[in-house]
């Protein structure tokens, strides 16, 4: 009976831990995705500005 209680306690303690790990994992993945998108947009913006400056010079 004590073994069952220990297993139940371990399951209760371990379950949220794995859930937290999964949550952190998904958060990290979304953050890296958002970071990539942000970097991509910043790159596009700076490229557009550079292109605009180049087109101004050619006039």
Long-range contacts (C-beta under 8 A, 24 or more apart in sequence): none
